[in-house]
Protein backbone atom coordinates (compact mmCIF):
# COMPACT_ATOMS: atom_id res chain seq x y z
CA UNK A 1 0.00 0.00 0.00
CA UNK A 2 1.55 3.26 -1.17
CA UNK A 3 2.00 5.77 1.59
CA UNK A 4 3.19 8.82 -0.35
CA UNK A 5 1.99 11.02 -3.22
CA UNK A 6 4.50 13.22 -5.03
CA UNK A 7 3.66 16.31 -7.09
CA UNK A 8 5.13 19.51 -8.46
CA UNK A 9 7.31 18.29 -11.29
CA UNK A 10 7.38 19.78 -14.75
CA UNK A 11 9.46 21.19 -17.55
CA UNK A 12 11.89 23.95 -16.63
CA UNK A 13 14.78 25.66 -18.36
CA UNK A 14 18.33 25.28 -17.09
CA UNK A 15 18.88 27.64 -14.19
CA UNK A 16 15.21 27.55 -13.25
CA UNK A 17 13.49 26.42 -10.07
CA UNK A 18 10.82 23.95 -9.02
CA UNK A 19 9.28 22.97 -5.71
CA UNK A 20 8.25 19.36 -5.25
CA UNK A 21 5.70 18.30 -2.67
CA UNK A 22 5.08 14.97 -1.04
CA UNK A 23 1.95 14.09 0.93
CA UNK A 24 2.87 11.42 3.45
CA UNK A 25 0.64 8.99 5.29
CA UNK A 26 0.16 9.97 8.90
CA UNK A 27 1.12 6.42 9.86
CA UNK A 28 4.72 6.93 8.79
CA UNK A 29 5.33 10.67 8.78
CA UNK A 30 6.09 11.00 12.46
CA UNK A 31 8.18 7.84 12.63
CA UNK A 32 10.73 7.92 9.84
CA UNK A 33 13.26 10.30 8.48
CA UNK A 34 12.13 11.08 4.95
CA UNK A 35 14.10 11.32 1.77
CA UNK A 36 13.78 12.50 -1.80
CA UNK A 37 15.15 10.12 -4.39
CA UNK A 38 15.47 10.34 -8.13
CA UNK A 39 15.79 7.88 -10.97
CA UNK A 40 16.53 8.11 -14.66
CA UNK A 41 15.97 5.38 -17.22
CA UNK A 42 18.54 2.65 -16.98
CA UNK A 43 19.99 3.86 -13.71
CA UNK A 44 19.44 2.93 -10.10
CA UNK A 45 17.38 5.14 -7.87
CA UNK A 46 19.63 7.54 -5.93
CA UNK A 47 19.08 9.42 -2.70
CA UNK A 48 19.07 13.20 -3.16
CA UNK A 49 18.27 14.62 0.28
CA UNK A 50 17.00 13.51 3.68
CA UNK A 51 15.33 15.13 6.66
CA UNK A 52 14.85 13.64 10.10
CA UNK A 53 11.73 13.99 12.22
CA UNK A 54 13.63 16.72 14.08
CA UNK A 55 14.52 18.61 10.93
CA UNK A 56 18.16 17.63 10.45
CA UNK A 57 19.04 17.51 6.76
CA UNK A 58 21.60 15.86 4.51
CA UNK A 59 22.25 16.30 0.80
CA UNK A 60 23.98 14.41 -1.94
CA UNK A 61 27.06 16.27 -3.17
CA UNK A 62 25.54 16.83 -6.60
CA UNK A 63 22.67 18.96 -5.17
CA UNK A 64 24.35 20.71 -2.23
CA UNK A 65 23.78 24.43 -2.34
CA UNK A 66 21.00 24.10 -4.93
CA UNK A 67 18.29 21.95 -3.31
CA UNK A 68 16.58 22.39 0.06
CA UNK A 69 14.49 19.73 1.77
CA UNK A 70 11.91 20.68 4.37
CA UNK A 71 8.92 19.21 6.15
CA UNK A 72 5.64 20.56 7.48
CA UNK A 73 4.57 18.51 10.46
CA UNK A 74 1.11 20.04 10.53
CA UNK A 75 0.45 18.93 6.96
CA UNK A 76 2.31 15.61 6.96
CA UNK A 77 4.25 16.90 3.98
CA UNK A 78 7.81 16.96 2.73
CA UNK A 79 9.11 19.42 0.16
CA UNK A 80 12.10 19.74 -2.12
CA UNK A 81 12.95 23.24 -3.31
CA UNK A 82 15.19 22.95 -6.35
CA UNK A 83 17.14 25.93 -7.68
CA UNK A 84 19.67 26.43 -10.45
CA UNK A 85 18.44 23.27 -12.12
CA UNK A 86 20.70 21.52 -14.61
CA UNK A 87 19.85 19.12 -17.45
CA UNK A 88 21.41 16.31 -15.43
CA UNK A 89 18.74 16.87 -12.76
CA UNK A 90 16.18 15.47 -15.20
CA UNK A 91 14.63 12.42 -13.54
CA UNK A 92 11.55 11.04 -11.85
CA UNK A 93 11.61 12.19 -8.24
CA UNK A 94 10.21 10.10 -5.41
CA UNK A 95 9.84 10.57 -1.69
CA UNK A 96 9.87 7.87 0.93
CA UNK A 97 11.57 7.00 4.22
CA UNK A 98 15.31 7.45 3.84
CA UNK A 99 15.97 3.77 4.52
CA UNK A 100 15.51 1.95 1.24
CA UNK A 101 14.61 -1.33 2.95
CA UNK A 102 11.72 0.40 4.70
CA UNK A 103 10.71 2.22 1.53
CA UNK A 104 10.60 -1.03 -0.44
CA UNK A 105 8.29 -2.58 2.12
CA UNK A 106 5.98 0.44 2.20
CA UNK A 107 5.91 0.75 -1.58
CA UNK A 108 6.83 3.52 -3.98
CA UNK A 109 4.56 6.20 -5.34
CA UNK A 110 4.34 7.17 -8.98
CA UNK A 111 6.88 9.91 -8.52
CA UNK A 112 6.90 13.25 -10.31
CA UNK A 113 8.79 13.92 -13.53
CA UNK A 114 11.27 16.79 -13.60
CA UNK A 115 12.64 17.73 -17.01
CA UNK A 116 15.32 20.39 -17.34
CA UNK A 117 15.73 21.44 -20.92
CA UNK A 118 15.95 24.52 -23.07
C-alpha positions as CSV (number, residue, x, y, z in Angstrom):
1,X,0.0,0.0,0.0
2,X,1.6,3.3,-1.2
3,X,2.0,5.8,1.6
4,X,3.2,8.8,-0.4
5,X,2.0,11.0,-3.2
6,X,4.5,13.2,-5.0
7,X,3.7,16.3,-7.1
8,X,5.1,19.5,-8.5
9,X,7.3,18.3,-11.3
10,X,7.4,19.8,-14.8
11,X,9.5,21.2,-17.6
12,X,11.9,23.9,-16.6
13,X,14.8,25.7,-18.4
14,X,18.3,25.3,-17.1
15,X,18.9,27.6,-14.2
16,X,15.2,27.5,-13.3
17,X,13.5,26.4,-10.1
18,X,10.8,24.0,-9.0
19,X,9.3,23.0,-5.7
20,X,8.3,19.4,-5.2
21,X,5.7,18.3,-2.7
22,X,5.1,15.0,-1.0
23,X,2.0,14.1,0.9
24,X,2.9,11.4,3.4
25,X,0.6,9.0,5.3
26,X,0.2,10.0,8.9
27,X,1.1,6.4,9.9
28,X,4.7,6.9,8.8
29,X,5.3,10.7,8.8
30,X,6.1,11.0,12.5
31,X,8.2,7.8,12.6
32,X,10.7,7.9,9.8
33,X,13.3,10.3,8.5
34,X,12.1,11.1,4.9
35,X,14.1,11.3,1.8
36,X,13.8,12.5,-1.8
37,X,15.2,10.1,-4.4
38,X,15.5,10.3,-8.1
39,X,15.8,7.9,-11.0
40,X,16.5,8.1,-14.7
41,X,16.0,5.4,-17.2
42,X,18.5,2.6,-17.0
43,X,20.0,3.9,-13.7
44,X,19.4,2.9,-10.1
45,X,17.4,5.1,-7.9
46,X,19.6,7.5,-5.9
47,X,19.1,9.4,-2.7
48,X,19.1,13.2,-3.2
49,X,18.3,14.6,0.3
50,X,17.0,13.5,3.7
51,X,15.3,15.1,6.7
52,X,14.8,13.6,10.1
53,X,11.7,14.0,12.2
54,X,13.6,16.7,14.1
55,X,14.5,18.6,10.9
56,X,18.2,17.6,10.5
57,X,19.0,17.5,6.8
58,X,21.6,15.9,4.5
59,X,22.2,16.3,0.8
60,X,24.0,14.4,-1.9
61,X,27.1,16.3,-3.2
62,X,25.5,16.8,-6.6
63,X,22.7,19.0,-5.2
64,X,24.4,20.7,-2.2
65,X,23.8,24.4,-2.3
66,X,21.0,24.1,-4.9
67,X,18.3,21.9,-3.3
68,X,16.6,22.4,0.1
69,X,14.5,19.7,1.8
70,X,11.9,20.7,4.4
71,X,8.9,19.2,6.2
72,X,5.6,20.6,7.5
73,X,4.6,18.5,10.5
74,X,1.1,20.0,10.5
75,X,0.5,18.9,7.0
76,X,2.3,15.6,7.0
77,X,4.3,16.9,4.0
78,X,7.8,17.0,2.7
79,X,9.1,19.4,0.2
80,X,12.1,19.7,-2.1
81,X,12.9,23.2,-3.3
82,X,15.2,23.0,-6.3
83,X,17.1,25.9,-7.7
84,X,19.7,26.4,-10.5
85,X,18.4,23.3,-12.1
86,X,20.7,21.5,-14.6
87,X,19.8,19.1,-17.5
88,X,21.4,16.3,-15.4
89,X,18.7,16.9,-12.8
90,X,16.2,15.5,-15.2
91,X,14.6,12.4,-13.5
92,X,11.6,11.0,-11.8
93,X,11.6,12.2,-8.2
94,X,10.2,10.1,-5.4
95,X,9.8,10.6,-1.7
96,X,9.9,7.9,0.9
97,X,11.6,7.0,4.2
98,X,15.3,7.4,3.8
99,X,16.0,3.8,4.5
100,X,15.5,2.0,1.2
101,X,14.6,-1.3,2.9
102,X,11.7,0.4,4.7
103,X,10.7,2.2,1.5
104,X,10.6,-1.0,-0.4
105,X,8.3,-2.6,2.1
106,X,6.0,0.4,2.2
107,X,5.9,0.7,-1.6
108,X,6.8,3.5,-4.0
109,X,4.6,6.2,-5.3
110,X,4.3,7.2,-9.0
111,X,6.9,9.9,-8.5
112,X,6.9,13.2,-10.3
113,X,8.8,13.9,-13.5
114,X,11.3,16.8,-13.6
115,X,12.6,17.7,-17.0
116,X,15.3,20.4,-17.3
117,X,15.7,21.4,-20.9
118,X,16.0,24.5,-23.1
